[in-house]
Amino acid sequence: MTTQLTDAEVSGLGETTVVDARGAACPGPMIEAKKAMSGVAVGAVMEVWSSDSQTQEDVGIWTEMAGHTYLGVISARGYERIFIRRGK
Amino acid sequence: MAEGKKFVVMATHGPDNPEMATLPFVMGAAAAAADVEVVMGFQGEGVSLVKSGVAETINAPGFRPLAELLQTIREFGGTFLVGGPCISSRGIVEADLVEGSHVVTAGRFVAEIASATNVLWY
């Protein structure tokens, strides 16, 4: 499920809605993403910030089950930025 | 996509085992976040978890607070079914339970389980 994005690819995604789930315990990032998704337009991109290394797998699975598109991940300082495109 | 799926998550552990008490709520919240229909069932000592004020006392290390997970499941449309004989034997009445709880008997659990795509039992 892991797709490493480059800085250029991330820049190409344009404006995103940021969900800062750093420090949230499982299944916190999924829950935060679900709650925030209602404020994201269909086709727009959300990024979930997480300091938990297992979150990207969790969020990737959630994305598929919930009908969205997992775009990939890029590492930041001490956390990961996981990108999702809203599908419905 | 998860639409059309239904999980019944049965909780039978009480506050004396915070991790086992919390796990059903972790799975219930994760499933609800993925648009799975979630029915939480409480039997045995598990009924204590939905007695008002009890969830707020349970914080298993490494997990989100149980009360927060409970609220999340409710917010995402989860159902809470509580075994009638189990609350009676503990001196708990329906008015003691958290908002949205429904007291049921074995037949309702059977119906929910029979119509579920998956059942998790803790």
Backbone of each chain as ProteinMPNN parsed JSONL, in Angstrom:
{"seq_chain_A": "MTTQLTDAEVSGLGETTVVDARGAACPGPMIEAKKAMSGVAVGAVMEVWSSDSQTQEDVGIWTEMAGHTYLGVISARGYERIFIRRGK", "coords_chain_A": {"N_chain_A": [[0.826, -1.209, 0.0], [2.158, 1.127, 0.422], [3.126, 4.089, -1.113], [5.646, 6.022, -2.02], [5.846, 9.437, -2.203], [7.189, 12.144, -4.128], [8.661, 15.404, -3.505], [7.965, 17.047, -5.61], [5.735, 15.753, -6.649], [3.98, 16.017, -4.536], [3.704, 18.779, -4.451], [2.357, 19.079, -6.817], [-0.154, 18.232, -6.202], [-1.573, 20.304, -5.266], [-3.756, 22.469, -3.366], [-4.512, 21.29, -0.105], [-6.53, 19.648, 2.407], [-5.635, 19.637, 5.716], [-5.195, 17.179, 8.168], [-4.278, 16.985, 11.318], [-3.078, 14.471, 12.979], [-1.089, 13.773, 14.65], [0.375, 12.046, 17.306], [-1.943, 10.783, 17.996], [-3.519, 7.851, 19.126], [-4.035, 4.553, 17.77], [-7.375, 3.741, 16.87], [-7.115, 6.411, 16.057], [-6.086, 8.266, 13.942], [-7.536, 7.344, 11.677], [-10.134, 7.872, 12.472], [-10.077, 10.64, 12.813], [-9.564, 11.358, 10.178], [-11.873, 10.423, 8.89], [-13.817, 12.053, 10.092], [-13.039, 14.563, 9.215], [-13.273, 14.364, 6.484], [-15.792, 14.956, 5.556], [-15.754, 17.63, 5.16], [-14.341, 18.008, 2.895], [-14.205, 18.506, -0.555], [-15.584, 16.397, -3.13], [-13.172, 14.732, -5.0], [-11.196, 16.42, -4.191], [-8.162, 16.832, -2.192], [-6.992, 15.373, 0.796], [-4.686, 15.549, 3.491], [-3.202, 13.505, 5.888], [-1.577, 13.864, 8.873], [0.676, 11.987, 10.681], [2.334, 10.567, 13.474], [2.652, 8.009, 14.008], [3.96, 5.058, 12.931], [2.467, 2.971, 11.89], [0.206, 3.998, 10.923], [-0.057, 4.705, 8.213], [-0.623, 2.352, 6.841], [-3.037, 1.668, 8.038], [-4.631, 3.881, 7.361], [-4.522, 3.67, 4.636], [-5.952, 1.3, 4.17], [-8.396, 2.023, 5.25], [-9.049, 4.068, 3.492], [-9.504, 2.708, 1.078], [-11.669, 1.063, 1.806], [-13.576, 2.966, 2.399], [-14.06, 4.139, 0.011], [-12.39, 6.031, -1.134], [-9.351, 7.423, -2.61], [-6.126, 6.323, -2.176], [-3.219, 8.151, -2.242], [-0.531, 8.322, -1.565], [2.527, 8.719, 0.384], [4.656, 10.946, 2.191], [7.646, 11.605, 3.904], [8.039, 13.716, 6.715], [9.469, 15.928, 9.147], [9.805, 13.894, 11.671], [7.296, 12.881, 11.392], [4.674, 11.563, 9.246], [3.228, 12.42, 6.116], [0.237, 11.682, 4.782], [-1.53, 11.133, 1.863], [-4.757, 11.534, 0.467], [-7.348, 11.171, -1.876], [-10.583, 12.41, -2.078], [-13.281, 10.283, -2.801], [-16.046, 10.056, -2.947]], "CA_chain_A": [[0.0, 0.0, 0.0], [2.989, 2.323, 0.518], [3.618, 4.75, -2.309], [6.415, 7.189, -1.609], [5.692, 10.574, -3.105], [8.293, 13.1, -4.159], [8.244, 16.782, -3.22], [7.318, 17.584, -6.816], [4.394, 15.149, -6.745], [3.15, 16.633, -3.491], [3.391, 20.142, -4.922], [1.4, 18.943, -7.906], [-1.49, 17.924, -5.679], [-2.255, 21.564, -4.999], [-4.22, 22.761, -2.007], [-5.032, 20.12, 0.598], [-7.062, 19.816, 3.764], [-4.703, 18.956, 6.615], [-5.695, 16.592, 9.418], [-3.105, 16.764, 12.168], [-3.375, 13.376, 13.915], [0.152, 13.384, 15.317], [0.183, 11.717, 18.719], [-3.205, 10.057, 18.195], [-3.369, 6.388, 19.171], [-4.916, 3.746, 16.912], [-7.521, 4.097, 15.451], [-7.349, 7.846, 16.023], [-5.945, 8.938, 12.651], [-8.662, 6.978, 10.812], [-11.337, 8.571, 12.947], [-9.917, 12.059, 12.488], [-9.706, 11.477, 8.729], [-13.294, 10.239, 8.572], [-14.573, 13.237, 10.519], [-12.667, 15.725, 8.401], [-13.56, 14.146, 5.065], [-17.064, 15.575, 5.19], [-15.489, 19.017, 4.771], [-13.5, 17.994, 1.695], [-15.016, 18.32, -1.771], [-15.29, 15.194, -3.919], [-12.073, 14.982, -5.937], [-10.144, 17.207, -3.534], [-7.159, 16.023, -1.496], [-6.752, 15.53, 2.227], [-3.455, 14.91, 3.967], [-3.252, 13.142, 7.306], [-0.258, 13.857, 9.505], [0.718, 11.003, 11.756], [3.654, 10.211, 14.009], [2.587, 6.561, 14.249], [4.42, 4.439, 11.676], [1.475, 2.017, 11.387], [-0.985, 4.708, 10.468], [-0.24, 4.761, 6.757], [-1.311, 1.128, 6.423], [-4.411, 1.807, 8.523], [-5.329, 4.893, 6.566], [-4.652, 3.119, 3.284], [-7.059, 0.336, 4.19], [-9.627, 2.795, 5.453], [-9.316, 4.801, 2.259], [-10.081, 1.784, 0.105], [-12.997, 0.628, 2.276], [-14.513, 4.089, 2.417], [-14.329, 4.577, -1.349], [-11.519, 7.13, -1.54], [-8.138, 6.97, -3.302], [-4.861, 6.538, -1.471], [-2.275, 8.713, -3.212], [0.836, 8.025, -1.167], [3.029, 9.285, 1.632], [5.986, 11.553, 2.165], [8.119, 11.808, 5.274], [8.387, 15.061, 7.167], [10.339, 15.83, 10.321], [9.207, 13.201, 12.808], [5.941, 12.397, 11.107], [4.421, 11.281, 7.838], [2.072, 13.09, 5.495], [-0.439, 10.663, 3.973], [-2.424, 11.872, 0.967], [-5.97, 10.806, 0.068], [-8.298, 11.951, -2.679], [-11.96, 12.024, -1.763], [-13.875, 9.595, -3.942], [-17.517, 10.084, -2.98]], "C_chain_A": [[0.865, 1.265, 0.0], [3.404, 2.83, -0.855], [4.345, 6.006, -1.855], [6.261, 8.289, -2.651], [6.946, 11.441, -3.062], [7.752, 14.489, -3.804], [7.487, 17.371, -4.417], [5.896, 17.029, -6.951], [3.46, 15.774, -5.712], [2.758, 18.045, -3.911], [2.316, 20.106, -5.997], [-0.014, 18.639, -7.433], [-2.276, 19.193, -5.373], [-2.684, 21.708, -3.558], [-4.826, 21.505, -1.37], [-5.695, 20.537, 1.904], [-6.188, 19.002, 4.698], [-5.429, 18.455, 7.864], [-4.475, 16.246, 10.255], [-3.456, 15.731, 13.235], [-2.093, 12.905, 14.607], [-0.117, 13.151, 16.799], [-1.087, 10.93, 18.995], [-2.95, 8.547, 18.149], [-4.382, 5.735, 18.246], [-6.277, 3.575, 17.563], [-7.742, 5.586, 15.228], [-7.205, 8.494, 14.666], [-7.072, 8.607, 11.667], [-9.909, 7.768, 11.172], [-11.262, 10.049, 12.584], [-10.1, 12.286, 10.98], [-11.169, 11.378, 8.319], [-14.098, 11.502, 8.913], [-14.296, 14.43, 9.601], [-13.09, 15.586, 6.945], [-14.861, 14.819, 4.636], [-16.872, 17.028, 4.751], [-14.628, 19.134, 3.523], [-14.387, 17.735, 0.479], [-14.615, 17.017, -2.466], [-14.229, 15.538, -4.963], [-10.935, 15.777, -5.336], [-9.263, 16.286, -2.678], [-7.061, 16.404, -0.022], [-5.387, 14.942, 2.539], [-3.57, 14.704, 5.468], [-1.83, 13.118, 7.829], [-0.283, 12.87, 10.654], [2.152, 10.712, 12.179], [3.722, 8.721, 14.319], [2.901, 5.847, 12.934], [3.402, 3.465, 11.082], [0.264, 2.704, 10.768], [-1.155, 4.648, 8.961], [-0.914, 3.506, 6.233], [-2.794, 1.213, 6.793], [-5.21, 2.755, 7.638], [-5.514, 4.402, 5.134], [-5.815, 2.154, 3.183], [-8.386, 1.071, 4.333], [-10.036, 3.5, 4.161], [-10.02, 3.915, 1.236], [-11.495, 1.381, 0.518], [-14.02, 1.744, 2.177], [-14.741, 4.68, 1.028], [-13.52, 5.78, -1.805], [-10.275, 6.549, -2.234], [-6.9, 7.329, -2.487], [-3.834, 7.005, -2.491], [-0.825, 8.415, -2.859], [1.245, 8.813, 0.071], [4.379, 9.934, 1.394], [6.384, 11.828, 3.608], [8.41, 13.277, 5.521], [9.277, 14.886, 8.405], [9.599, 15.185, 11.486], [7.783, 12.729, 12.583], [5.801, 12.131, 9.618], [3.192, 12.032, 7.366], [1.471, 12.1, 4.504], [-1.531, 11.362, 3.156], [-3.554, 10.975, 0.45], [-6.812, 11.727, -0.809], [-9.713, 11.475, -2.373], [-12.64, 11.449, -2.994], [-15.377, 9.664, -4.017], [-18.032, 11.076, -1.96]], "O_chain_A": [[0.394, 2.342, -0.367], [3.966, 2.086, -1.659], [3.723, 6.946, -1.36], [6.519, 8.08, -3.836], [7.668, 11.456, -2.066], [6.542, 14.715, -3.805], [6.503, 18.094, -4.255], [4.972, 17.753, -7.322], [2.288, 16.026, -5.993], [1.609, 18.452, -3.742], [1.47, 20.996, -6.074], [-0.968, 18.778, -8.198], [-3.498, 19.157, -5.236], [-2.069, 21.152, -2.647], [-5.557, 20.758, -2.02], [-5.453, 21.623, 2.429], [-6.016, 17.8, 4.494], [-6.167, 19.191, 8.52], [-3.729, 15.321, 9.931], [-4.052, 16.06, 14.261], [-2.022, 11.775, 15.092], [-0.76, 13.967, 17.46], [-1.288, 10.458, 20.114], [-2.264, 8.041, 17.261], [-5.446, 6.291, 17.975], [-6.322, 3.277, 18.756], [-8.471, 5.981, 14.317], [-8.109, 9.216, 14.246], [-7.516, 9.473, 10.913], [-10.634, 8.261, 10.308], [-12.234, 10.64, 12.115], [-10.708, 13.27, 10.559], [-11.645, 12.16, 7.496], [-14.938, 11.953, 8.135], [-15.197, 15.197, 9.262], [-13.247, 16.588, 6.247], [-15.007, 15.208, 3.478], [-17.719, 17.591, 4.058], [-14.232, 20.234, 3.138], [-15.227, 16.835, 0.5], [-13.462, 16.592, -2.399], [-14.367, 16.506, -5.711], [-9.837, 15.816, -5.89], [-9.584, 15.115, -2.472], [-7.049, 17.579, 0.346], [-4.975, 13.955, 1.928], [-3.975, 15.596, 6.213], [-0.975, 12.422, 7.282], [-1.172, 12.92, 11.504], [3.058, 10.622, 11.35], [4.729, 8.231, 14.831], [2.189, 6.015, 11.944], [3.466, 3.163, 9.891], [-0.593, 2.056, 10.165], [-2.28, 4.549, 8.472], [-1.694, 3.574, 5.283], [-3.677, 0.887, 5.999], [-6.328, 2.449, 7.226], [-6.53, 4.681, 4.498], [-6.578, 2.19, 2.217], [-9.359, 0.782, 3.637], [-11.209, 3.523, 3.79], [-11.0, 4.319, 0.612], [-12.407, 1.357, -0.308], [-15.195, 1.497, 1.902], [-15.526, 5.616, 0.876], [-13.905, 6.472, -2.747], [-10.167, 5.337, -2.42], [-6.668, 8.493, -2.157], [-3.603, 6.331, -3.495], [0.017, 8.273, -3.746], [0.43, 9.477, 0.711], [5.141, 9.528, 0.516], [5.56, 12.234, 4.427], [8.947, 13.982, 4.666], [9.775, 13.789, 8.659], [8.853, 15.854, 12.202], [7.141, 12.227, 13.506], [6.698, 12.436, 8.831], [2.244, 12.248, 8.121], [2.105, 11.725, 3.517], [-2.354, 12.095, 3.706], [-3.338, 9.829, 0.055], [-6.965, 12.913, -0.516], [-9.997, 10.278, -2.407], [-12.594, 12.029, -4.079], [-15.947, 9.357, -5.064], [-19.242, 11.253, -1.826]]}, "seq_chain_B": "MAEGKKFVVMATHGPDNPEMATLPFVMGAAAAAADVEVVMGFQGEGVSLVKSGVAETINAPGFRPLAELLQTIREFGGTFLVGGPCISSRGIVEADLVEGSHVVTAGRFVAEIASATNVLWY", "coords_chain_B": {"N_chain_B": [[-15.316, -1.049, -1.224], [-16.996, -0.43, 1.913], [-19.688, -0.461, 2.22], [-22.762, -2.073, 2.92], [-21.691, -3.932, 4.532], [-21.761, -5.399, 7.782], [-20.88, -5.274, 11.103], [-21.022, -7.081, 14.094], [-20.057, -6.447, 17.286], [-19.109, -7.946, 20.116], [-18.918, -7.356, 23.552], [-17.56, -8.514, 26.499], [-15.968, -8.134, 28.643], [-15.186, -6.263, 31.598], [-14.526, -3.177, 33.456], [-12.383, -4.039, 35.018], [-10.503, -5.127, 33.399], [-8.916, -3.28, 31.521], [-7.729, -3.211, 28.911], [-8.944, -5.339, 27.439], [-11.493, -4.449, 27.695], [-11.44, -2.175, 26.183], [-10.698, -2.9, 23.578], [-12.977, -3.903, 21.995], [-14.228, -1.485, 21.452], [-12.287, -0.098, 20.057], [-12.185, -1.597, 17.674], [-14.819, -1.364, 16.871], [-15.033, 1.413, 16.48], [-13.138, 1.785, 14.457], [-14.266, 0.268, 12.404], [-16.702, 1.599, 12.046], [-15.75, 4.032, 11.147], [-14.948, 3.285, 8.675], [-17.234, 3.131, 7.273], [-18.694, 0.852, 7.817], [-21.562, -0.825, 8.989], [-22.2, -0.805, 12.407], [-22.854, -2.761, 15.204], [-22.811, -2.743, 18.557], [-22.542, -5.083, 21.094], [-23.345, -5.953, 24.426], [-22.599, -8.044, 27.015], [-22.563, -10.079, 30.014], [-19.943, -9.069, 32.203], [-19.347, -7.01, 30.583], [-21.513, -5.286, 30.322], [-21.211, -3.336, 32.188], [-19.669, -1.397, 31.039], [-21.23, 0.346, 29.631], [-22.645, 1.596, 31.525], [-23.625, 4.653, 32.843], [-21.022, 6.97, 33.28], [-19.002, 5.133, 33.738], [-17.391, 4.496, 31.473], [-15.766, 6.707, 31.267], [-13.821, 6.26, 33.097], [-12.012, 4.491, 32.139], [-8.966, 3.951, 30.767], [-6.96, 2.501, 28.836], [-3.519, 1.741, 28.548], [-1.823, 2.983, 25.699], [-4.019, 3.144, 24.079], [-6.828, 4.996, 22.739], [-8.901, 6.927, 24.949], [-11.587, 5.102, 26.395], [-14.126, 6.273, 26.603], [-14.053, 8.211, 24.628], [-13.883, 6.681, 22.311], [-16.299, 5.351, 22.442], [-18.07, 7.484, 22.116], [-17.382, 8.194, 19.521], [-18.211, 5.959, 18.02], [-20.946, 6.145, 18.439], [-21.435, 8.618, 17.263], [-20.922, 7.998, 14.607], [-23.064, 6.488, 14.007], [-23.401, 3.995, 15.201], [-24.92, 1.198, 16.936], [-26.041, 0.377, 20.216], [-26.443, -2.412, 22.065], [-27.681, -4.013, 24.913], [-27.457, -6.642, 27.151], [-30.319, -7.774, 28.744], [-30.76, -9.626, 31.021], [-28.204, -9.552, 32.061], [-27.8, -6.951, 32.998], [-29.77, -6.853, 34.907], [-28.951, -8.729, 36.819], [-26.878, -7.405, 37.917], [-27.892, -5.28, 39.201], [-28.37, -3.064, 37.678], [-30.258, -0.623, 35.948], [-32.214, 0.347, 33.041], [-32.23, 3.104, 32.9], [-29.825, 3.785, 33.939], [-27.979, 3.522, 31.957], [-25.789, 4.593, 29.255], [-26.679, 7.184, 26.931], [-28.635, 6.219, 24.173], [-28.442, 3.51, 24.434], [-29.84, 0.247, 24.173], [-31.849, -2.044, 25.79], [-31.842, -5.478, 25.49], [-32.798, -8.886, 24.678], [-31.749, -12.351, 24.32], [-32.764, -13.139, 21.835], [-32.732, -10.883, 20.151], [-29.995, -10.451, 19.933], [-29.315, -12.773, 18.564], [-30.652, -12.35, 16.151], [-29.304, -10.08, 15.198], [-26.698, -11.042, 14.941], [-27.096, -13.086, 13.114], [-27.675, -11.652, 10.845], [-25.388, -10.301, 10.333], [-22.291, -9.496, 8.618], [-19.879, -9.994, 9.75], [-18.696, -11.084, 12.937], [-17.33, -10.068, 15.952], [-15.856, -11.148, 18.921], [-15.279, -10.316, 22.189]], "CA_chain_B": [[-16.031, -0.202, -0.283], [-17.53, -1.204, 3.024], [-21.148, -0.385, 2.293], [-23.358, -3.399, 2.869], [-21.101, -4.784, 5.565], [-22.284, -5.161, 9.135], [-20.125, -5.936, 12.163], [-21.499, -7.132, 15.471], [-18.891, -6.519, 18.172], [-19.606, -8.316, 21.442], [-18.004, -7.023, 24.648], [-17.933, -9.257, 27.716], [-15.047, -7.77, 29.732], [-15.539, -5.027, 32.278], [-13.466, -2.22, 33.791], [-11.237, -4.667, 35.69], [-9.536, -5.475, 32.354], [-9.076, -2.11, 30.623], [-7.373, -3.47, 27.513], [-9.991, -6.141, 26.82], [-12.702, -3.617, 27.656], [-11.27, -1.133, 25.162], [-10.544, -3.458, 22.232], [-14.199, -3.892, 21.181], [-14.52, -0.108, 21.038], [-11.304, 0.22, 19.013], [-12.613, -2.225, 16.423], [-16.099, -0.76, 16.505], [-14.789, 2.762, 15.961], [-12.433, 1.656, 13.182], [-15.238, -0.212, 11.424], [-17.66, 2.668, 11.773], [-15.049, 5.039, 10.35], [-14.845, 2.75, 7.315], [-18.604, 3.036, 6.756], [-19.303, -0.44, 8.131], [-22.604, -0.732, 10.009], [-21.66, -1.379, 13.637], [-23.727, -3.034, 16.339], [-22.036, -3.126, 19.734], [-23.346, -5.89, 22.013], [-22.736, -6.03, 25.751], [-23.095, -9.131, 27.862], [-21.7, -10.357, 31.158], [-19.386, -7.877, 32.853], [-19.29, -5.95, 29.569], [-22.601, -4.312, 30.451], [-20.757, -2.231, 33.051], [-19.0, -0.382, 30.223], [-22.198, 1.337, 29.157], [-23.301, 2.254, 32.662], [-23.187, 6.052, 32.804], [-19.878, 7.362, 34.106], [-17.959, 4.095, 33.816], [-16.468, 4.59, 30.334], [-14.826, 7.806, 31.517], [-12.787, 5.816, 34.051], [-11.194, 3.439, 31.513], [-7.926, 4.472, 29.87], [-5.949, 1.455, 28.665], [-2.289, 2.287, 27.978], [-1.627, 2.798, 24.264], [-5.277, 3.273, 23.346], [-7.625, 6.182, 23.001], [-9.816, 6.711, 26.076], [-12.767, 4.341, 26.003], [-15.283, 7.167, 26.448], [-13.915, 8.881, 23.339], [-14.218, 5.693, 21.277], [-17.752, 5.14, 22.548], [-18.714, 8.645, 21.505], [-17.125, 8.125, 18.078], [-19.1, 4.942, 17.441], [-22.302, 6.701, 18.464], [-21.459, 9.696, 16.272], [-20.928, 7.404, 13.278], [-24.308, 5.761, 13.801], [-23.393, 2.655, 15.794], [-26.014, 0.822, 17.825], [-25.572, -0.236, 21.457], [-27.424, -3.361, 22.605], [-27.22, -4.436, 26.23], [-28.183, -7.818, 27.606], [-31.219, -7.511, 29.867], [-30.477, -10.408, 32.231], [-26.879, -9.181, 32.598], [-27.899, -5.738, 33.811], [-30.612, -7.156, 36.07], [-28.185, -9.448, 37.835], [-25.911, -6.465, 38.501], [-28.634, -4.176, 39.822], [-28.359, -1.911, 36.76], [-31.523, -0.451, 35.229], [-32.002, 0.994, 31.732], [-31.968, 4.542, 33.096], [-28.405, 3.953, 34.318], [-27.113, 3.302, 30.798], [-25.478, 5.771, 28.438], [-27.681, 7.54, 25.923], [-28.605, 5.432, 22.938], [-28.377, 2.072, 24.721], [-31.115, -0.462, 24.118], [-31.807, -3.302, 26.528], [-32.388, -6.535, 24.631], [-32.621, -10.26, 25.149], [-30.941, -13.19, 23.429], [-33.326, -13.209, 20.491], [-32.253, -9.733, 19.356], [-28.591, -10.719, 19.6], [-29.301, -13.813, 17.523], [-31.067, -11.728, 14.887], [-28.236, -9.19, 14.732], [-25.556, -11.871, 14.524], [-27.483, -13.825, 11.908], [-27.698, -10.742, 9.691], [-24.093, -9.613, 10.227], [-21.275, -10.092, 7.752], [-18.783, -10.413, 10.62], [-18.929, -10.944, 14.369], [-16.118, -10.083, 16.775], [-16.272, -11.44, 20.289], [-14.221, -10.027, 23.164]], "C_chain_B": [[-16.757, -1.038, 0.76], [-19.051, -1.187, 3.105], [-21.738, -1.78, 2.123], [-22.767, -4.349, 3.887], [-21.652, -4.393, 6.931], [-21.466, -5.965, 10.128], [-20.956, -5.931, 13.445], [-20.265, -7.344, 16.34], [-19.395, -6.76, 19.59], [-18.536, -8.044, 22.498], [-18.45, -7.734, 25.917], [-16.989, -8.97, 28.89], [-15.424, -6.422, 30.313], [-14.331, -4.172, 32.611], [-12.248, -2.844, 34.467], [-10.172, -5.099, 34.684], [-9.59, -4.39, 31.266], [-8.737, -2.402, 29.169], [-8.474, -4.265, 26.805], [-11.323, -5.391, 26.769], [-12.642, -2.633, 26.497], [-11.246, -1.701, 23.746], [-11.846, -3.503, 21.412], [-14.54, -2.503, 20.659], [-13.535, 0.355, 19.969], [-11.781, -0.332, 17.675], [-13.939, -1.636, 15.938], [-15.91, 0.614, 15.882], [-14.097, 2.693, 14.598], [-13.403, 1.21, 12.085], [-16.228, 0.888, 11.05], [-17.027, 3.757, 10.916], [-14.931, 4.6, 8.898], [-16.225, 2.496, 6.703], [-19.202, 1.64, 6.877], [-20.411, -0.182, 9.167], [-22.112, -1.45, 11.26], [-22.758, -1.536, 14.685], [-22.835, -3.5, 17.477], [-22.968, -3.889, 20.679], [-22.624, -6.05, 23.34], [-23.416, -7.117, 26.565], [-22.12, -9.339, 29.016], [-21.203, -9.058, 31.778], [-19.273, -6.707, 31.885], [-20.398, -4.912, 29.711], [-22.2, -3.118, 31.316], [-20.18, -1.086, 32.234], [-19.958, 0.691, 29.745], [-23.079, 1.854, 30.289], [-22.746, 3.681, 32.717], [-22.033, 6.301, 33.773], [-18.746, 6.359, 34.153], [-16.936, 4.246, 32.687], [-15.386, 5.633, 30.592], [-13.678, 7.391, 32.441], [-11.799, 4.847, 33.402], [-10.249, 4.05, 30.475], [-6.818, 3.429, 29.762], [-4.701, 2.062, 28.025], [-2.176, 1.971, 26.482], [-2.87, 2.979, 23.43], [-5.918, 4.625, 23.627], [-8.534, 5.903, 24.196], [-11.111, 6.047, 25.611], [-13.97, 5.264, 25.756], [-15.262, 7.877, 25.091], [-14.295, 7.932, 22.203], [-15.726, 5.432, 21.259], [-18.499, 6.274, 21.842], [-18.558, 8.626, 19.977], [-18.063, 7.127, 17.41], [-20.529, 5.48, 17.372], [-22.449, 7.779, 17.374], [-21.544, 9.161, 14.847], [-22.122, 6.471, 13.076], [-24.359, 4.354, 14.362], [-24.557, 2.448, 16.763], [-25.441, 0.125, 19.056], [-26.683, -1.108, 22.041], [-26.871, -3.986, 23.886], [-28.091, -5.584, 26.729], [-29.009, -7.557, 28.86], [-30.897, -8.304, 31.119], [-29.15, -10.002, 32.884], [-26.935, -7.888, 33.407], [-28.735, -6.009, 35.065], [-29.807, -7.793, 37.186], [-27.154, -8.563, 38.514], [-26.597, -5.253, 39.126], [-28.631, -2.908, 38.972], [-29.726, -1.838, 36.087], [-31.257, 0.367, 33.966], [-31.646, 2.469, 31.885], [-30.52, 4.806, 33.489], [-27.475, 3.932, 33.106], [-26.879, 4.583, 29.999], [-26.544, 5.948, 27.365], [-27.517, 6.662, 24.676], [-28.512, 3.94, 23.165], [-29.77, 1.469, 24.654], [-30.966, -1.79, 24.855], [-32.523, -4.367, 25.703], [-32.193, -7.904, 25.281], [-31.923, -11.077, 24.06], [-31.451, -13.201, 21.997], [-32.836, -12.089, 19.602], [-30.784, -9.931, 18.975], [-28.496, -11.748, 18.475], [-29.642, -13.197, 16.165], [-29.959, -10.844, 14.324], [-27.05, -10.001, 14.2], [-25.872, -12.6, 13.221], [-27.443, -12.946, 10.663], [-26.369, -10.024, 9.482], [-23.198, -10.288, 9.191], [-20.103, -10.603, 8.59], [-19.163, -10.183, 12.077], [-17.591, -11.039, 15.091], [-16.545, -10.257, 18.221], [-15.097, -11.233, 21.233], [-14.701, -10.375, 24.565]], "O_chain_B": [[-17.09, -2.2, 0.525], [-19.634, -1.837, 3.974], [-21.279, -2.567, 1.295], [-23.28, -5.45, 4.086], [-21.962, -3.232, 7.196], [-21.365, -7.186, 10.017], [-21.519, -4.906, 13.83], [-19.52, -8.305, 16.15], [-20.028, -5.892, 20.191], [-17.386, -8.456, 22.347], [-19.588, -7.573, 26.358], [-17.179, -9.491, 29.989], [-15.921, -5.545, 29.606], [-13.235, -4.414, 32.106], [-11.181, -2.231, 34.486], [-9.048, -5.409, 35.079], [-10.229, -4.567, 30.229], [-9.405, -1.884, 28.274], [-8.888, -3.909, 25.702], [-12.168, -5.659, 25.915], [-13.666, -2.297, 25.903], [-11.723, -1.055, 22.813], [-11.817, -3.166, 20.228], [-15.074, -2.358, 19.559], [-13.903, 1.115, 19.074], [-11.782, 0.375, 16.667], [-14.144, -1.44, 14.74], [-16.546, 0.945, 14.881], [-14.432, 3.454, 13.69], [-13.359, 1.722, 10.966], [-16.546, 1.079, 9.876], [-17.689, 4.339, 10.057], [-14.826, 5.432, 7.997], [-16.361, 1.743, 5.739], [-20.112, 1.285, 6.129], [-20.218, 0.588, 10.107], [-21.654, -2.589, 11.176], [-23.484, -0.595, 15.007], [-22.176, -4.535, 17.371], [-24.047, -3.406, 21.022], [-21.412, -6.262, 23.365], [-24.629, -7.109, 26.772], [-20.996, -8.838, 28.994], [-21.939, -8.076, 31.87], [-19.122, -5.558, 32.3], [-20.239, -3.775, 29.267], [-22.767, -2.032, 31.197], [-20.195, 0.064, 32.674], [-19.546, 1.821, 29.481], [-24.119, 2.468, 30.053], [-21.533, 3.882, 32.646], [-22.076, 5.89, 34.933], [-17.637, 6.699, 34.566], [-15.734, 4.133, 32.929], [-14.236, 5.464, 30.187], [-12.678, 8.1, 32.547], [-10.842, 4.424, 34.05], [-10.677, 4.587, 29.454], [-5.846, 3.474, 30.516], [-4.811, 2.818, 27.061], [-2.404, 0.838, 26.058], [-2.798, 2.97, 22.201], [-5.599, 5.3, 24.606], [-8.9, 4.751, 24.431], [-11.657, 6.392, 24.562], [-14.735, 5.056, 24.814], [-16.307, 8.114, 24.484], [-14.953, 8.337, 21.244], [-16.338, 5.31, 20.198], [-19.434, 6.042, 21.075], [-19.475, 8.992, 19.242], [-18.641, 7.413, 16.361], [-21.229, 5.293, 16.376], [-23.455, 7.834, 16.667], [-22.159, 9.783, 13.981], [-22.182, 5.746, 12.083], [-25.268, 3.593, 14.033], [-25.098, 3.399, 17.326], [-24.473, -0.629, 18.954], [-27.727, -0.607, 22.458], [-25.724, -4.433, 23.924], [-29.319, -5.493, 26.723], [-28.477, -7.172, 29.901], [-30.77, -7.715, 32.193], [-28.993, -10.095, 34.102], [-26.207, -7.738, 34.389], [-28.457, -5.476, 36.139], [-29.961, -7.441, 38.356], [-26.616, -8.92, 39.562], [-25.928, -4.303, 39.533], [-28.86, -1.811, 39.481], [-30.289, -2.862, 35.7], [-30.209, 1.0, 33.836], [-30.865, 3.016, 31.106], [-30.045, 5.936, 33.38], [-26.303, 4.289, 33.223], [-27.667, 5.527, 30.062], [-27.211, 4.999, 26.953], [-26.408, 6.411, 24.206], [-28.504, 3.17, 22.205], [-30.754, 2.104, 25.033], [-30.055, -2.567, 24.568], [-33.662, -4.18, 25.275], [-31.511, -8.042, 26.297], [-31.557, -10.547, 23.011], [-30.663, -13.265, 21.053], [-32.553, -12.31, 18.425], [-30.374, -9.625, 17.855], [-27.693, -11.604, 17.552], [-28.997, -13.491, 15.159], [-29.702, -10.854, 13.121], [-26.481, -9.688, 13.154], [-25.021, -12.716, 12.339], [-27.206, -13.434, 9.558], [-26.236, -9.224, 8.556], [-23.326, -11.482, 8.92], [-19.413, -11.539, 8.187], [-19.855, -9.221, 12.41], [-16.817, -11.97, 14.869], [-17.475, -9.601, 18.69], [-14.057, -11.879, 21.104], [-13.959, -10.205, 25.532]]}, "name": "protein", "num_of_chains": 2, "seq": "MTTQLTDAEVSGLGETTVVDARGAACPGPMIEAKKAMSGVAVGAVMEVWSSDSQTQEDVGIWTEMAGHTYLGVISARGYERIFIRRGKMAEGKKFVVMATHGPDNPEMATLPFVMGAAAAAADVEVVMGFQGEGVSLVKSGVAETINAPGFRPLAELLQTIREFGGTFLVGGPCISSRGIVEADLVEGSHVVTAGRFVAEIASATNVLWY"}
